[in-house]
Amino acid sequence: MGNVLTGIKKTIIRGKKSNELKPILSGDRIVVYEEKLANQLLNRSFGETKKRGLYLNIYEALLLAEEKKLDVYDKSGKKVPLKKLMEVGESLNEGFAMKYDVFRDLRLARGYVVKPGIKFGCDFVVYARGKKPGRTHSKWMVQVIPESARMDYSQLTGAARLATNVRKKLLLATVTERGPVYYEVGRAKL
């Protein structure tokens, strides 16, 4: 399987000289106005379309910026450094760095499409390889937990029950010094 970032051209992502077409940080989203760039990203299952452009979440924008596939600008037209994107993520989401490690591993290293899982009460939903959001349902719900976390049995049961009810598998992800580790949680069939 090819790299999910292959084919995204840096020269197009940098945008035109006009600030109106550059990817702009707006709150917790990055808005891509330039149509050709937006289509390139959407074809690789990045972002979601809205009236005014393509909206990337902070995880997607940070991954693309780290891989030098996207430059993000503030509303005044100044380039936003990676450190600032990370700070924005951390200010919005407790445990952001750990969750970003899981997002990066699933999206870049393993080639899955990963989207926010807030409507399912988890950190991410993950689509099987070759499946696209909007055309199919996600396969997994991912909850990122610290390696030292203790989970209450009722929390674990509730999360597993929710995953079963929405026809997904529950993955618990934790980040170790060797990278993310995943545990599938579900009912055993005897």
VMD Tcl script that draws the C-alpha trace (Angstrom):
set ca {
  {0.00 0.00 0.00}
  {1.30 3.45 -0.90}
  {1.86 6.23 1.55}
  {-1.36 8.15 2.27}
  {0.49 11.40 1.65}
  {1.81 10.42 -1.78}
  {0.52 12.68 -4.52}
  {-0.10 15.70 -2.31}
  {2.00 18.40 -3.89}
  {3.69 20.83 -1.54}
  {3.72 23.65 -4.07}
  {-0.06 23.59 -4.32}
  {-0.59 23.29 -0.57}
  {1.48 26.38 0.07}
  {-1.20 28.27 -1.80}
  {-1.06 31.38 -3.93}
  {0.35 34.73 -2.84}
  {-3.08 35.90 -1.71}
  {-3.76 35.24 1.98}
  {-7.32 34.29 1.06}
  {-6.20 31.00 -0.47}
  {-3.74 29.90 2.21}
  {-4.77 27.30 4.80}
  {-5.89 29.40 7.79}
  {-5.97 28.40 11.47}
  {-9.43 29.27 12.76}
  {-10.06 28.15 16.34}
  {-9.61 24.38 16.46}
  {-9.80 23.92 12.66}
  {-7.68 24.72 9.66}
  {-9.68 25.95 6.66}
  {-8.36 25.20 3.18}
  {-9.91 27.57 0.66}
  {-7.87 26.74 -2.45}
  {-10.01 24.32 -4.46}
  {-7.26 22.24 -6.06}
  {-5.54 21.67 -2.73}
  {-8.84 20.92 -0.99}
  {-9.63 18.29 -3.63}
  {-6.18 16.68 -3.27}
  {-6.65 16.39 0.49}
  {-10.26 15.22 0.25}
  {-9.25 12.51 -2.24}
  {-6.93 11.16 0.45}
  {-9.71 11.37 3.08}
  {-8.38 14.42 4.91}
  {-10.87 16.92 6.28}
  {-14.53 17.48 5.62}
  {-16.16 19.89 3.21}
  {-18.22 22.83 4.38}
  {-19.65 25.85 2.59}
  {-16.45 27.87 2.59}
  {-13.83 25.18 2.01}
  {-12.25 22.05 3.42}
  {-11.96 21.89 7.21}
  {-9.04 19.93 8.67}
  {-8.99 18.98 12.33}
  {-5.89 19.84 14.34}
  {-4.56 16.24 14.16}
  {-4.75 16.18 10.36}
  {-3.17 19.62 9.98}
  {-0.33 18.80 12.36}
  {0.42 15.54 10.53}
  {0.46 17.27 7.13}
  {2.59 20.14 8.48}
  {5.09 17.74 10.11}
  {5.41 15.87 6.83}
  {6.00 19.20 5.05}
  {2.85 18.82 2.98}
  {1.01 21.81 4.43}
  {1.84 25.27 5.67}
  {-0.73 26.76 8.03}
  {-1.20 30.50 8.46}
  {-2.91 32.68 11.04}
  {-5.54 35.23 10.05}
  {-2.89 37.94 9.58}
  {-1.05 35.81 7.01}
  {1.88 34.72 9.21}
  {3.00 31.10 9.01}
  {2.06 29.12 12.13}
  {5.01 27.01 13.40}
  {4.56 23.34 14.34}
  {5.09 24.18 18.01}
  {2.13 26.58 17.92}
  {-0.11 23.95 16.26}
  {0.86 21.53 19.03}
  {0.06 24.19 21.66}
  {-3.36 24.78 20.08}
  {-4.06 21.04 20.21}
  {-2.92 20.79 23.84}
  {-5.06 23.76 24.87}
  {-8.15 22.12 23.36}
  {-7.64 18.49 24.27}
  {-6.21 16.92 27.41}
  {-3.57 14.33 26.52}
  {-3.25 15.76 23.00}
  {0.37 14.65 22.44}
  {-0.44 11.04 23.35}
  {-3.57 11.07 21.17}
  {-1.60 12.60 18.31}
  {0.95 9.76 18.54}
  {-1.90 7.27 18.11}
  {-3.46 9.30 15.28}
  {-0.10 9.51 13.49}
  {0.55 5.78 13.89}
  {-2.88 4.77 12.61}
  {-2.93 7.24 9.73}
  {0.65 7.38 8.51}
  {2.32 4.15 9.62}
  {-0.67 1.81 9.25}
  {-2.54 3.57 6.43}
  {-5.99 3.85 8.02}
  {-8.37 6.79 7.70}
  {-8.86 8.27 11.17}
  {-11.57 10.76 12.12}
  {-12.65 12.35 15.41}
  {-14.90 10.05 17.45}
  {-16.64 12.63 19.60}
  {-20.16 11.63 18.49}
  {-19.41 8.07 19.63}
  {-17.88 9.15 22.93}
  {-14.34 8.11 22.00}
  {-11.18 9.77 20.72}
  {-11.21 8.45 17.14}
  {-13.10 6.28 14.71}
  {-11.04 4.30 12.22}
  {-12.03 3.06 8.78}
  {-10.74 -0.19 7.30}
  {-8.11 0.19 4.58}
  {-9.64 1.23 1.28}
  {-12.86 2.46 2.93}
  {-13.82 6.13 2.87}
  {-15.88 8.16 5.34}
  {-19.31 8.94 3.96}
  {-19.30 5.84 1.77}
  {-18.98 3.26 4.51}
  {-19.05 3.00 8.28}
  {-15.98 3.02 10.47}
  {-14.78 -0.32 11.79}
  {-13.24 0.68 15.13}
  {-13.76 3.11 17.97}
  {-10.44 4.08 19.57}
  {-10.06 5.30 23.13}
  {-6.57 6.53 24.03}
  {-5.57 5.93 27.64}
  {-2.35 6.61 29.54}
  {-0.18 3.55 30.06}
  {-0.56 3.86 33.83}
  {-4.35 4.39 33.75}
  {-6.68 2.22 35.76}
  {-10.05 1.59 34.21}
  {-13.11 0.84 36.23}
  {-14.89 -2.33 35.11}
  {-18.13 -0.43 34.57}
  {-16.37 2.11 32.31}
  {-14.88 -0.68 30.24}
  {-18.20 -2.51 30.02}
  {-20.02 0.67 29.02}
  {-17.50 1.46 26.28}
  {-17.63 -2.12 24.95}
  {-21.44 -2.10 25.01}
  {-21.56 1.21 23.12}
  {-19.16 -0.15 20.48}
  {-21.32 -3.24 20.05}
  {-24.50 -1.14 19.76}
  {-23.02 0.96 16.93}
  {-21.49 -2.13 15.23}
  {-17.88 -1.23 15.84}
  {-14.99 -2.86 17.61}
  {-13.48 -1.08 20.60}
  {-9.73 -0.52 20.62}
  {-7.96 0.79 23.68}
  {-4.72 2.50 22.67}
  {-1.84 3.38 24.90}
  {1.50 4.92 24.05}
  {4.59 3.13 25.33}
  {8.22 4.08 24.84}
  {8.21 1.81 21.75}
  {5.09 3.44 20.30}
  {1.34 2.90 20.40}
  {-0.07 -0.47 21.48}
  {-3.68 -1.50 20.77}
  {-6.00 -3.80 22.72}
  {-9.28 -4.95 21.24}
  {-12.08 -5.20 23.77}
  {-15.25 -7.18 23.16}
  {-17.36 -10.16 24.00}
  {-15.92 -13.59 23.65}
  {-18.00 -16.14 21.78}
  {-17.92 -19.55 23.43}
}
mol new
graphics top color blue
foreach p $ca { graphics top sphere $p radius 0.5 }
foreach p [lrange $ca 0 end-1] q [lrange $ca 1 end] { graphics top cylinder $p $q radius 0.2 }
display resetview
